[in-house]
Amino acid sequence: MSASTITLPETEPKAAEVFAFPQRPQDRLRIALHKLDEALRAQARATADFRNAMGQLKSKVGGMQDGMMAYRDALDRTATDIDRAVKKAKELQETARRMAPHS
């Protein structure tokens, strides 16, 4: 005798399915192998999804790294511009001090 499935009405939760336990060892083995095959296919899909997600993460991290490098370069240029501006301001301050009338 092969295994049969008793399904409750659709209003019941999915977990309410009841499976008859197969009586013959070859039926139990066939069902076990079928469940194992399903599990292996699910695992293969999950592994493929995980690899895909890791590839996307690698791409995003690479983009973020590029953005951080560009930001660092912009900060370096800004720091250089500020250093030049401070130097010019000091030069102008010294020029103004020399040009101011001495009391």
N, CA and C of each residue as an Amber inpcrd file, in Angstrom:
protein
   309
   0.8450000  -1.1800000   0.0000000   0.0000000   0.0000000   0.0000000
   0.8830000   1.2320000   0.0000000   0.5730000   2.1970000  -0.8240000
   1.3820000   3.4090000  -0.8780000   0.8110000   4.4420000   0.0810000
   1.6080000   5.4820000   0.3460000   1.1900000   6.5330000   1.2720000
   0.1220000   7.3950000   0.6360000  -0.7980000   7.8600000   1.4470000
  -1.8130000   8.7850000   0.9580000  -1.7850000  10.0220000   1.8360000
  -2.3100000  11.1160000   1.3070000  -2.3310000  12.3750000   2.0360000
  -3.7630000  12.7470000   2.3210000  -4.0170000  13.1120000   3.5640000
  -5.3390000  13.6050000   3.9460000  -5.1830000  15.0970000   4.1340000
  -5.9200000  15.8870000   3.3650000  -5.8110000  17.3330000   3.4360000
  -7.0930000  17.9070000   4.0160000  -6.9470000  18.7950000   4.9760000
  -8.0910000  19.4640000   5.5760000  -8.5570000  20.5940000   4.6710000
  -9.7500000  21.1160000   4.8940000 -10.2590000  22.2160000   4.0570000
  -9.3030000  23.3990000   4.0480000  -9.4090000  24.2380000   2.9970000
  -8.5200000  25.3920000   2.8010000  -8.5570000  26.3820000   3.9670000
  -9.5930000  26.3720000   4.7670000  -9.6850000  27.3120000   5.8920000
  -8.7090000  26.9590000   7.0000000  -8.1990000  25.7290000   7.0020000
  -7.2520000  25.3070000   8.0230000  -5.8400000  25.7490000   7.6350000
  -4.9800000  25.9990000   8.6240000  -3.5950000  26.3500000   8.3000000
  -2.8970000  25.2190000   7.5640000  -1.8810000  25.5590000   6.7980000
  -1.1330000  24.5910000   5.9920000  -0.5170000  23.5020000   6.8740000
  -0.1380000  23.8160000   8.0920000   0.4990000  22.8580000   8.9850000
  -0.4690000  21.7610000   9.4090000  -1.7550000  21.8600000   9.0720000
  -2.7470000  20.8910000   9.5100000  -2.8220000  19.6760000   8.5920000
  -1.9440000  19.5660000   7.5910000  -1.9500000  18.3850000   6.7370000
  -1.4830000  17.1800000   7.5360000  -2.1500000  16.0640000   7.3250000
  -1.8050000  14.8310000   8.0260000  -1.3690000  13.8200000   6.9740000
  -0.2470000  13.1990000   7.1880000   0.2700000  12.2100000   6.2480000
   0.1280000  10.8190000   6.8600000  -0.3960000   9.9040000   6.0870000
  -0.4790000   8.5190000   6.5400000   0.9170000   7.9060000   6.4900000
   1.2500000   7.1350000   7.4870000   2.5660000   6.5040000   7.5360000
   2.5400000   5.2630000   6.6560000   3.4270000   5.1620000   5.6740000
   3.4150000   3.9980000   4.7790000   3.7790000   2.7230000   5.5530000
   3.1630000   1.6560000   5.1760000   3.3680000   0.3950000   5.8840000
   4.5500000  -0.4040000   5.3360000   4.7380000  -0.3960000   4.0400000
   5.8060000  -1.2020000   3.4490000   7.1440000  -0.4610000   3.5100000
   8.2340000  -1.1660000   3.8110000   9.5540000  -0.5260000   3.8830000
   9.9500000   0.1520000   2.5740000   9.6250000  -0.4590000   1.4310000
  10.0070000   0.1520000   0.1600000   9.2370000   1.4530000  -0.0750000
   7.9910000   1.5590000   0.4460000   7.2360000   2.8090000   0.3340000
   7.8660000   3.8880000   1.2130000   8.2520000   3.4730000   2.4180000
   8.9090000   4.4440000   3.3130000  10.2280000   4.9170000   2.7100000
  10.9830000   3.9910000   2.1260000  12.2540000   4.3500000   1.4910000
  12.0240000   5.2730000   0.3040000  11.0240000   4.9550000  -0.5270000
  10.7260000   5.7980000  -1.6950000  10.3500000   7.2140000  -1.2540000
   9.5230000   7.3200000  -0.2310000   9.1180000   8.6470000   0.2660000
  10.3050000   9.3790000   0.8690000  11.1300000   8.6580000   1.6280000
  12.3130000   9.2830000   2.2360000  13.2670000   9.7920000   1.1610000
  13.4630000   8.9890000   0.1260000  14.3530000   9.4270000  -0.9580000
  13.7610000  10.6140000  -1.7060000  12.4550000  10.6150000  -1.8790000
  11.7910000  11.7500000  -2.5350000  11.9710000  13.0260000  -1.6970000
  11.7730000  12.9080000  -0.3810000  11.9430000  14.0680000   0.5120000
  13.3940000  14.5390000   0.5200000  14.3220000  13.5840000   0.4860000
  15.7420000  13.9450000   0.4330000  16.0530000  14.6890000  -0.8600000
  15.5130000  14.2050000  -1.9650000  15.7120000  14.8710000  -3.2550000
  15.1460000  16.2870000  -3.2240000  13.9530000  16.4630000  -2.6510000
  13.3570000  17.8050000  -2.5170000  14.2500000  18.7050000  -1.6700000
  14.7540000  18.1550000  -0.5680000  15.6250000  18.9410000   0.3190000
  16.9110000  19.3440000  -0.3970000  17.4780000  18.4280000  -1.1820000
  18.7080000  18.7510000  -1.9120000  18.4560000  19.8250000  -2.9670000
  17.2890000  19.7650000  -3.6460000  16.9600000  20.8140000  -4.6200000
  16.7670000  22.1590000  -3.9200000  16.1000000  22.1410000  -2.7670000
  15.9010000  23.3850000  -2.0040000  17.2470000  23.9410000  -1.5460000
  18.1320000  23.0520000  -1.1140000  19.4600000  23.4870000  -0.6820000
  20.2370000  24.0800000  -1.8540000  20.1390000  23.4780000  -3.0240000
  20.8300000  23.9940000  -4.2060000  20.2960000  25.3690000  -4.5700000
  18.9680000  25.5510000  -4.4920000  18.3900000  26.8790000  -4.7740000
  18.8620000  27.9020000  -3.7480000  18.8690000  27.4980000  -2.4760000
  19.3110000  28.4120000  -1.4170000  20.7800000  28.7760000  -1.5990000
  21.6010000  27.8030000  -1.9820000  23.0190000  28.0690000  -2.2110000
  23.2090000  29.0280000  -3.3900000  22.4460000  28.8120000  -4.4530000
  22.5290000  29.7140000  -5.6170000  22.0740000  31.1220000  -5.2390000
  20.9900000  31.2120000  -4.4610000  20.5210000  32.5260000  -4.0090000
  21.5670000  33.2060000  -3.1320000  22.1980000  32.4280000  -2.2460000
  23.2340000  32.9760000  -1.3730000  24.4210000  33.4880000  -2.1850000
  24.8530000  32.7000000  -3.1690000  25.9770000  33.1310000  -4.0150000
  25.6280000  34.3950000  -4.7920000  24.3860000  34.4680000  -5.2700000
  23.9320000  35.6550000  -5.9800000  23.9450000  36.8690000  -5.0460000
  23.4480000  36.6820000  -3.8360000  23.4300000  37.7850000  -2.8610000
  24.8510000  38.2190000  -2.5060000  25.7610000  37.2620000  -2.3780000
  27.1510000  37.6100000  -2.0690000  27.7860000  38.3730000  -3.2260000
  27.4530000  38.0010000  -4.4550000  27.9580000  38.7300000  -5.6220000
  27.4380000  40.1600000  -5.6390000  26.1520000  40.3230000  -5.3110000
  25.5860000  41.6730000  -5.2550000  26.2380000  42.4800000  -4.1410000
  26.4650000  41.8390000  -2.9920000  27.1190000  42.5240000  -1.8790000
  28.5290000  42.9640000  -2.2690000  29.2570000  42.0800000  -2.9400000
  30.6160000  42.4250000  -3.3820000  30.5860000  43.6340000  -4.3070000
  29.6150000  43.6570000  -5.2140000  29.4830000  44.7750000  -6.1420000
  29.1660000  46.0700000  -5.3920000  28.2410000  45.9910000  -4.4470000
  27.8540000  47.1840000  -3.6760000  29.0190000  47.6950000  -2.8330000
  29.7400000  46.7700000  -2.2020000  30.8930000  47.1710000  -1.3830000
  31.9650000  47.8000000  -2.2640000  32.1630000  47.2500000  -3.4570000
  33.1290000  47.8350000  -4.3890000  32.7220000  49.2440000  -4.7840000
  31.4340000  49.4420000  -5.0510000  30.9440000  50.7810000  -5.3750000
  31.1060000  51.7330000  -4.2080000  30.8290000  51.2300000  -3.0110000
  30.9840000  52.0540000  -1.8160000  32.4540000  52.4220000  -1.6070000
  33.3370000  51.4720000  -1.8670000  34.7730000  51.7300000  -1.7300000
  35.2130000  52.8040000  -2.7280000  34.7200000  52.7180000  -3.9560000
  35.0460000  53.7380000  -4.9630000  34.5450000  55.1070000  -4.5090000
  33.3380000  55.1400000  -3.9700000  32.7800000  56.3940000  -3.4750000
  33.6020000  56.9810000  -2.3260000  34.0580000  56.1040000  -1.4320000
  34.8800000  56.5660000  -0.3040000  36.2290000  57.1060000  -0.7890000
  36.7980000  56.4700000  -1.8160000  38.0700000  56.9600000  -2.3640000
  37.8760000  58.3340000  -2.9920000  36.7810000  58.5120000  -3.7210000
  36.4950000  59.8100000  -4.3330000  36.2710000  60.8630000  -3.2550000
  35.5670000  60.4900000  -2.1870000  35.3250000  61.4150000  -1.0690000
  36.6460000  61.8000000  -0.3960000  37.5220000  60.8080000  -0.1910000
  38.8240000  61.0890000   0.4160000  39.6440000  62.0320000  -0.4660000
  39.6100000  61.8000000  -1.7810000  40.3340000  62.6750000  -2.7070000
  39.7810000  64.0970000  -2.6390000  38.4590000  64.2190000  -2.5680000
  37.8440000  65.5520000  -2.4770000  38.2440000  66.2320000  -1.1690000
  38.2890000  65.4760000  -0.0740000  38.7200000  66.0460000   1.2090000
  40.1830000  66.4820000   1.1460000  41.0210000  65.6860000   0.4890000
  42.4350000  66.0600000   0.3480000  42.5750000  67.3680000  -0.4440000
  41.8150000  67.4750000  -1.5470000  41.8630000  68.7150000  -2.3450000
  41.3560000  69.9010000  -1.5300000  40.3090000  69.6850000  -0.7590000
  39.7720000  70.7650000   0.0780000  40.7910000  71.1890000   1.1290000
  41.4580000  70.2070000   1.7500000  42.4790000  70.5260000   2.7570000
  43.6130000  71.3270000   2.1280000  44.0190000  70.9670000   0.9210000
  45.0690000  71.7050000   0.2170000  44.6150000  73.1320000  -0.0700000
  43.3630000  73.2820000  -0.5390000  42.8230000  74.6190000  -0.8110000
  42.7620000  75.4600000   0.4680000  42.3800000  74.8320000   1.5740000
  42.3050000  75.5610000   2.8500000  43.6900000  75.9870000   3.2970000
  44.6700000  75.0970000   3.1590000  46.0480000  75.4500000   3.5310000
  46.5340000  76.6510000   2.7180000  46.2450000  76.6450000   1.3930000
  46.6310000  77.7830000   0.5520000  45.9220000  79.0620000   0.9980000
  44.6260000  78.9480000   1.2930000  43.8540000  80.1270000   1.7130000
  44.3770000  80.6760000   3.0380000  44.7300000  79.8040000   3.9720000
  45.2760000  80.2480000   5.2670000  46.6100000  80.9500000   5.0440000
  47.4480000  80.3750000   4.1740000  48.7490000  80.9870000   3.8820000
  48.5530000  82.3800000   3.2740000  47.6280000  82.5040000   2.3070000
  47.3660000  83.8070000   1.6780000  46.8010000  84.7910000   2.6910000
  45.9200000  84.3050000   3.5750000  45.3470000  85.1940000   4.5860000
  46.4460000  85.7280000   5.5120000  47.3750000  84.8720000   5.8820000
  48.4790000  85.3100000   6.7420000  49.3660000  86.3230000   6.0170000
  49.5900000  86.0630000   4.7130000  50.3780000  87.0180000   3.9280000
  49.6710000  88.3660000   3.8690000  48.3670000  88.3490000   3.6100000
  47.6080000  89.6070000   3.5670000  47.5990000  90.2960000   4.9260000
  47.4830000  89.5180000   5.9760000  47.4990000  90.0920000   7.3270000
  48.8460000  90.7610000   7.5980000  49.9120000  90.1200000   7.1930000
  51.2480000  90.7030000   7.3860000  51.4080000  91.9660000   6.5380000
  50.9030000  91.9290000   5.3030000  50.9700000  93.1130000   4.4430000
  50.1700000  94.2530000   5.0580000  48.9820000  93.9560000   5.5640000
  48.1400000  94.9880000   6.1970000  48.8270000  95.5290000   7.4290000
  49.4850000  94.6800000   8.2000000  50.1810000  95.1450000   9.4000000
  51.3110000  96.0950000   9.0300000  52.0550000  95.7600000   7.9520000
  53.1550000  96.6200000   7.5450000  52.6420000  97.9380000   6.9760000
  51.4770000  97.9380000   6.3330000  50.9450000  99.1500000   5.6990000
  50.1970000 100.0350000   6.6960000  49.8450000  99.4910000   7.8100000
  49.0790000 100.2820000   8.7970000  50.0030000 101.3500000   9.3860000
  49.4170000 102.5360000   9.6440000  50.2400000 103.5890000  10.2510000
  50.6830000 103.1690000  11.6620000  51.8980000 103.4370000  11.9550000
  52.4460000 103.0900000  13.2770000  52.2030000 104.2440000  14.2140000
  51.7100000 103.9310000  15.3750000  51.4610000 104.9990000  16.3430000
  52.5870000 105.1320000  17.3070000
